[in-house]
Amino acid sequence: MQRFIGKIIQIIPPNGTKVLVERKMLHHKLPKMFTKRSEFAAIDESGKCVVGDTVAIQSCKKIGEMPFKVLCV
């Protein structure tokens, strides 16, 4: 199961969220770090999350268009 830590950027009613995950990676040819950003749709069953919260998400059985579930705030 995949787990990511990210920041909530959008609330999708009734209990969905959009989470931005940023990862630092090293370029394979140049000795430079760069940031890779990904957005994931996740389900917030508790409904306590607001925009700007840092949360952990985990992959789960796909429910509609939401393949991830919010674990903690």
C-alpha positions as CSV (number, residue, x, y, z in Angstrom):
1,M,0.0,0.0,0.0
2,Q,1.2,3.4,-0.9
3,R,1.4,6.2,1.8
4,F,2.1,9.9,1.1
5,I,2.2,13.0,3.3
6,G,0.8,16.2,1.7
7,K,-1.2,19.3,2.1
8,I,-4.9,19.7,1.4
9,I,-5.5,22.2,-1.4
10,Q,-9.2,21.8,-2.0
11,I,-12.3,20.4,-0.4
12,I,-14.7,18.4,-2.7
13,P,-18.2,18.1,-1.2
14,P,-19.5,15.9,0.5
15,N,-16.4,14.2,1.9
16,G,-13.7,14.4,-0.7
17,T,-10.4,16.3,-0.7
18,K,-7.6,17.1,-3.1
19,V,-4.1,16.6,-1.6
20,L,-0.8,18.1,-3.0
21,V,2.2,15.8,-2.4
22,E,5.7,17.3,-2.9
23,R,8.8,15.1,-3.2
24,K,12.4,16.1,-3.5
25,M,14.4,14.2,-6.1
26,L,17.9,14.2,-7.4
27,H,18.4,14.6,-11.1
28,H,20.1,11.6,-12.6
29,K,22.6,13.6,-14.8
30,L,22.9,17.0,-13.1
31,P,23.8,17.2,-9.4
32,K,20.6,19.2,-8.6
33,M,17.6,18.7,-6.5
34,F,14.2,19.4,-7.9
35,T,10.6,19.2,-6.5
36,K,8.1,16.8,-8.0
37,R,4.5,17.7,-7.3
38,S,1.5,15.4,-7.6
39,E,-2.2,15.9,-6.8
40,F,-4.3,13.1,-5.4
41,A,-8.0,12.8,-4.7
42,A,-8.8,11.4,-1.3
43,I,-11.7,10.6,0.9
44,D,-12.0,12.3,4.4
45,E,-14.5,10.1,6.3
46,S,-14.3,12.3,9.4
47,G,-14.9,15.6,7.6
48,K,-12.6,17.5,9.9
49,C,-10.0,18.5,7.4
50,V,-9.7,22.1,6.1
51,V,-7.6,23.7,3.4
52,G,-4.0,24.0,4.5
53,D,-3.9,20.9,6.8
54,T,-1.0,18.5,6.5
55,V,-2.3,14.9,6.2
56,A,-1.2,11.4,5.5
57,I,-3.0,9.5,2.8
58,Q,-3.0,5.8,2.0
59,S,-4.2,3.9,-1.0
60,C,-7.4,1.9,-0.6
61,K,-10.0,0.1,-2.7
62,K,-11.2,2.7,-5.2
63,I,-14.5,4.3,-4.2
64,G,-15.8,6.2,-7.2
65,E,-13.0,8.4,-8.3
66,M,-11.2,8.5,-5.0
67,P,-8.4,5.9,-4.8
68,F,-6.9,7.3,-1.5
69,K,-8.1,7.7,2.0
70,V,-7.1,10.4,4.6
71,L,-5.5,8.7,7.6
72,C,-4.7,11.5,10.1
73,V,-4.7,15.3,10.4
